[in-house]
């Protein structure tokens, strides 16, 4: 079976071709093309929804052609179409969904709508198909920070989510306030590499109840207070120390919730996914927590951490094997921003 998958939930336009064959542990990724819009949104310090959707309209057809060409597959050979339904930016989602509907309708092939967050979790299985259940998964990105418990395949029980800013959003906003570049997460990681993570004190955010929800607005506010009170700027000699301290505080907050969830659920495996999962400090802390708990941890390679269509195709294939869908396209599929 050949699958053409599309991803356009935010500011990456992506198309991938995957092949699934009997007897194989997981699908093979024949191509996975991702076009970033970072240069378009950089002057604004964040994603501008209207610009993102317009760029998707311009890019989606050539990206699909590129994916098919790299995979040496003709459109007529595709057996299944997969597309991100949400969550995400509504205008961006509609571009990918409309394009996928048109292809599926014309070629009279099934169309599968995929949850973007579930697809991120499944990205780890693309490179590690034998991950043992139950699984505890941490998803960290610019728009989402969530904890999931997966007792079995295709079941995603949410244990906690951010109540305000996502972790990646907090990093981006601090970087924007300092004027050091966009996207903020990778810039902060690069500048903080040689900084002293103990130079600035940040208290971990706490909730009054016993929930596993996250909150990063307080950390962000504390960071902005440090910046104002110390006159910190992009040219300050102690900028690297400040960024290292803030980055470390974000990681500590994430690990605090993962440790709490680990004690409650006793998983056999841990998964870290999402764009912020590319962060070296976070990956090391996550691996250390897993080692302390005596379980293996899995993090997708960087190309599968950020938004990409391969994870969307993998998710669609996994669902199809478990729950066979209609033979034709489901043209009633709709996007959902939340």
C-alpha positions as CSV (number, residue, x, y, z in Angstrom):
1,X,0.0,0.0,0.0
2,X,1.2,3.5,-0.9
3,X,0.2,6.5,1.1
4,X,0.5,10.2,0.2
5,X,0.3,12.3,3.4
6,X,-0.1,16.1,3.8
7,X,0.7,18.3,6.8
8,X,-0.1,22.0,7.0
9,X,-1.2,22.6,10.5
10,X,1.0,25.7,11.2
11,X,3.9,27.1,9.2
12,X,5.5,24.0,7.5
13,X,4.1,22.7,4.3
14,X,4.9,19.0,4.1
15,X,4.2,16.0,1.9
16,X,5.4,12.4,2.3
17,X,5.0,9.1,0.5
18,X,5.0,5.9,2.6
19,X,4.9,2.3,1.7
20,X,3.4,-0.5,3.9
21,X,4.0,-4.1,3.0
22,X,2.9,-7.3,4.7
23,X,5.4,-8.7,7.1
24,X,7.2,-5.4,7.7
25,X,7.2,-4.1,11.3
26,X,6.4,-0.6,10.2
27,X,6.0,1.5,7.0
28,X,8.9,2.7,4.9
29,X,9.3,6.4,4.3
30,X,10.0,6.9,0.6
31,X,10.0,10.7,0.8
32,X,9.3,13.3,3.4
33,X,9.5,16.9,2.0
34,X,9.2,19.8,4.4
35,X,9.2,23.5,3.4
36,X,9.7,25.9,6.4
37,X,8.3,29.4,6.5
38,X,10.7,30.7,9.1
39,X,12.1,33.4,6.9
40,X,8.6,34.7,6.2
41,X,7.6,35.0,9.8
42,X,11.0,36.0,11.3
43,X,10.4,39.8,10.9
44,X,7.3,39.4,13.1
45,X,8.9,37.2,15.8
46,X,6.1,34.7,15.5
47,X,3.8,33.0,13.0
48,X,1.3,35.3,11.2
49,X,-1.7,33.0,10.4
50,X,-2.8,34.9,7.2
51,X,0.8,34.7,5.8
52,X,1.1,31.1,6.7
53,X,-2.1,30.0,4.9
54,X,-1.2,32.0,1.8
55,X,2.2,30.4,1.7
56,X,0.6,26.9,2.0
57,X,-1.5,27.7,-1.0
58,X,1.6,28.6,-3.1
59,X,3.7,25.7,-1.9
60,X,1.4,22.7,-1.5
61,X,1.3,21.6,-5.2
62,X,5.1,21.8,-5.8
63,X,5.8,20.1,-2.5
64,X,3.5,17.2,-3.4
65,X,5.1,16.9,-6.8
66,X,8.5,16.9,-5.1
67,X,7.5,14.1,-2.7
68,X,6.1,11.9,-5.5
69,X,9.2,12.5,-7.6
70,X,11.6,11.7,-4.7
71,X,9.7,8.5,-4.1
72,X,9.5,7.6,-7.8
73,X,5.8,7.1,-7.5
74,X,3.0,8.3,-9.7
75,X,-0.1,9.9,-8.3
76,X,-2.3,7.2,-9.9
77,X,-0.4,4.5,-7.8
78,X,-1.4,6.1,-4.4
79,X,-3.8,3.8,-2.4
80,X,-4.6,6.1,0.5
81,X,-4.5,9.8,1.2
82,X,-3.8,11.1,4.7
83,X,-4.0,14.7,6.0
84,X,-3.8,16.6,9.2
85,X,-7.3,17.7,10.4
86,X,-6.1,19.6,13.5
87,X,-5.4,21.0,15.9
88,X,-3.6,24.0,14.3
89,X,-4.2,27.3,12.5
90,X,-7.6,27.0,10.8
91,X,-6.6,28.7,7.6
92,X,-3.5,26.5,7.3
93,X,-5.4,23.3,8.0
94,X,-8.0,24.1,5.4
95,X,-5.4,24.4,2.6
96,X,-4.0,20.9,3.2
97,X,-7.5,19.3,3.9
98,X,-9.0,20.9,0.7
99,X,-6.1,19.7,-1.4
100,X,-6.2,16.2,-0.1
101,X,-10.0,16.0,-0.6
102,X,-9.6,17.1,-4.2
103,X,-7.0,14.4,-4.9
104,X,-9.0,11.7,-3.1
105,X,-12.2,12.6,-4.9
106,X,-10.7,12.7,-8.3
107,X,-8.8,9.4,-7.9
108,X,-11.7,7.8,-5.9
109,X,-9.4,6.7,-3.1
110,X,-9.9,6.7,0.7
111,X,-8.9,9.8,2.7
112,X,-7.9,9.6,6.3
113,X,-8.0,12.6,8.7
114,X,-5.3,12.6,11.3
115,X,-4.9,14.3,14.7
116,X,-1.7,16.3,14.6
117,X,-0.8,15.6,18.3
118,X,-1.3,11.9,18.0
119,X,0.8,11.9,14.9
120,X,3.7,13.5,16.8
121,X,3.6,10.6,19.3
122,X,3.5,8.0,16.5
123,X,6.6,9.6,15.0
124,X,8.7,7.7,17.5
125,X,7.3,4.4,16.2
126,X,8.5,5.1,12.7
127,X,12.1,4.5,13.8
128,X,11.3,2.2,16.7
129,X,8.3,0.0,15.8
130,X,8.8,-2.3,18.8
131,X,8.3,0.2,21.6
132,X,6.7,-1.6,24.5
133,X,3.3,-0.5,25.9
134,X,2.2,1.1,28.1
135,X,3.9,4.3,27.0
136,X,4.2,7.7,28.7
137,X,4.6,10.4,26.1
138,X,5.6,14.0,26.5
139,X,4.8,16.3,23.5
140,X,6.6,19.7,23.6
141,X,6.2,22.2,20.7
142,X,5.7,25.8,20.0
143,X,1.9,25.5,20.4
144,X,1.4,22.4,22.6
145,X,2.8,20.9,25.8
146,X,1.0,17.8,26.8
147,X,1.4,14.5,28.7
148,X,-0.1,11.3,27.3
149,X,-0.5,7.8,28.7
150,X,-0.8,5.2,26.0
151,X,-1.9,1.8,27.6
152,X,-2.2,0.2,24.1
153,X,-1.9,1.1,20.5
154,X,-4.1,3.9,19.2
155,X,-5.3,4.9,22.7
156,X,-4.1,8.4,23.9
157,X,-5.2,9.3,27.4
158,X,-4.2,12.9,28.2
159,X,-2.8,13.3,31.7
160,X,-1.9,17.0,31.6
161,X,-1.6,19.9,29.2
162,X,-0.5,23.5,29.4
163,X,-2.9,26.0,31.0
164,X,-1.5,29.0,29.2
165,X,1.7,29.2,27.1
166,X,3.3,26.2,25.7
167,X,7.0,25.6,26.5
168,X,8.1,26.4,22.9
169,X,6.0,29.5,23.0
170,X,7.6,30.8,26.2
171,X,11.1,30.3,24.6
172,X,10.0,32.1,21.5
173,X,8.6,35.1,23.4
174,X,11.7,35.6,25.5
175,X,13.8,35.5,22.4
176,X,11.5,38.0,20.7
177,X,11.7,40.3,23.7
178,X,15.5,40.2,23.6
179,X,15.5,40.6,19.8
180,X,17.9,37.6,19.3
181,X,16.1,35.9,16.5
182,X,13.3,33.5,15.4
183,X,12.4,30.7,16.0
184,X,13.5,31.4,19.6
185,X,14.0,27.8,20.8
186,X,17.0,26.9,18.6
187,X,18.5,30.4,19.0
188,X,18.3,30.2,22.8
189,X,19.8,26.7,22.8
190,X,22.7,27.8,20.6
191,X,23.5,30.9,22.7
192,X,23.0,29.1,26.1
193,X,25.3,26.2,25.3
194,X,28.3,27.7,27.2
195,X,26.2,29.6,29.8
196,X,25.9,29.0,33.6
197,X,22.4,27.5,34.2
198,X,22.7,28.4,37.9
199,X,23.4,32.1,37.4
200,X,19.7,33.2,37.5
201,X,17.2,31.8,39.9
202,X,13.8,30.7,38.5
203,X,11.1,29.1,40.7
204,X,9.1,26.2,39.2
205,X,5.5,27.0,38.5
206,X,3.1,25.1,40.8
207,X,-0.6,24.4,40.7
208,X,-2.8,24.3,43.8
209,X,-4.3,21.0,42.9
210,X,-2.5,17.7,42.2
211,X,-2.9,17.9,38.4
212,X,-0.2,17.2,35.9
213,X,-1.0,20.4,33.9
214,X,1.8,22.7,32.8
215,X,2.1,26.5,33.1
216,X,4.8,28.6,31.5
217,X,3.3,32.1,31.7
218,X,4.8,32.6,35.1
219,X,8.3,31.6,34.0
220,X,8.0,33.9,31.0
221,X,6.9,36.8,33.2
222,X,9.8,36.1,35.6
223,X,12.2,36.1,32.7
224,X,10.9,39.5,31.5
225,X,11.2,40.8,35.0
226,X,14.9,39.7,35.1
227,X,15.5,41.3,31.7
228,X,14.0,44.7,32.8
229,X,15.6,44.8,36.3
230,X,19.1,43.9,35.1
231,X,19.0,45.9,31.9
232,X,19.7,42.7,29.9
233,X,20.1,43.0,26.1
234,X,21.4,41.0,23.3
235,X,24.8,42.6,23.8
236,X,25.0,41.9,27.5
237,X,28.0,39.9,28.7
238,X,25.8,37.7,30.9
239,X,23.2,37.0,28.2
240,X,24.4,33.3,27.8
241,X,24.1,32.7,31.5
242,X,20.5,34.2,31.6
243,X,19.4,32.1,28.6
244,X,21.0,28.9,30.0
245,X,19.2,29.5,33.3
246,X,15.8,30.1,31.6
247,X,16.2,27.1,29.3
248,X,17.1,24.9,32.3
249,X,14.1,26.2,34.2
250,X,11.8,25.2,31.4
251,X,13.3,21.7,31.2
252,X,13.0,21.3,35.0
253,X,9.4,22.2,34.9
254,X,8.8,19.6,32.1
255,X,10.7,16.9,33.9
256,X,8.8,17.6,37.2
257,X,5.5,16.7,35.5
258,X,6.9,13.7,33.7
259,X,8.3,12.3,37.0
260,X,4.9,12.8,38.6
261,X,3.2,11.0,35.7
262,X,5.8,8.2,35.8
263,X,5.0,7.4,39.4
264,X,1.3,7.3,38.7
265,X,1.3,5.2,35.6
266,X,4.4,2.8,35.8
267,X,5.0,2.8,32.0
268,X,7.3,0.4,30.2
269,X,8.6,3.1,27.8
270,X,8.9,6.9,27.6
271,X,8.5,9.0,24.4
272,X,9.6,12.6,23.9
273,X,8.3,14.3,20.7
274,X,7.4,17.6,19.2
275,X,9.6,20.4,17.8
276,X,11.1,21.3,21.2
277,X,12.3,17.6,21.6
278,X,15.2,18.7,19.4
279,X,16.6,20.6,22.4
280,X,19.8,18.9,23.7
281,X,19.3,19.9,27.3
282,X,15.7,18.5,27.3
283,X,16.8,15.2,25.5
284,X,19.6,14.6,28.1
285,X,17.2,15.3,31.0
286,X,14.6,13.0,29.6
287,X,17.0,10.2,29.0
288,X,18.3,10.6,32.5
289,X,14.8,10.4,34.0
290,X,14.1,7.2,32.0
291,X,17.4,5.7,33.1
292,X,16.5,6.4,36.8
293,X,13.2,4.7,36.2
294,X,14.8,1.7,34.5
295,X,12.8,2.0,31.3
296,X,13.9,2.9,27.7
297,X,13.3,6.3,26.2
298,X,12.7,7.1,22.6
299,X,13.0,10.5,20.8
300,X,12.4,10.8,17.0
301,X,15.3,12.1,14.9
302,X,15.1,15.9,14.5
303,X,13.5,15.6,11.0
304,X,10.6,13.7,12.6
305,X,10.3,15.9,15.7
306,X,9.3,19.0,13.8
307,X,6.0,19.1,11.8
308,X,6.2,16.6,8.9
309,X,3.9,14.5,6.8
310,X,5.7,11.2,7.4
311,X,4.2,11.0,10.9
312,X,0.8,11.8,9.5
313,X,1.0,8.9,7.0
314,X,2.3,6.6,9.7
315,X,-0.7,7.5,11.9
316,X,-3.2,6.9,9.1
317,X,-1.7,3.5,8.2
318,X,-1.8,2.4,11.8
319,X,-5.4,3.3,12.1
320,X,-6.3,1.7,8.8
321,X,-4.8,-1.7,9.9
322,X,-6.7,-1.6,13.2
323,X,-10.0,0.0,11.9
324,X,-10.5,-0.4,8.1
325,X,-12.3,2.6,6.7
326,X,-14.5,3.2,3.7
327,X,-13.2,2.4,0.2
328,X,-13.9,5.9,-1.1
329,X,-13.0,9.4,0.2
330,X,-14.7,10.9,3.2
331,X,-15.6,14.3,1.9
332,X,-17.3,15.2,5.2
333,X,-13.9,15.5,7.0
334,X,-13.5,18.9,8.6
335,X,-10.6,20.7,10.2
336,X,-10.6,21.6,13.9
337,X,-8.3,24.3,15.3
338,X,-8.4,22.9,18.9
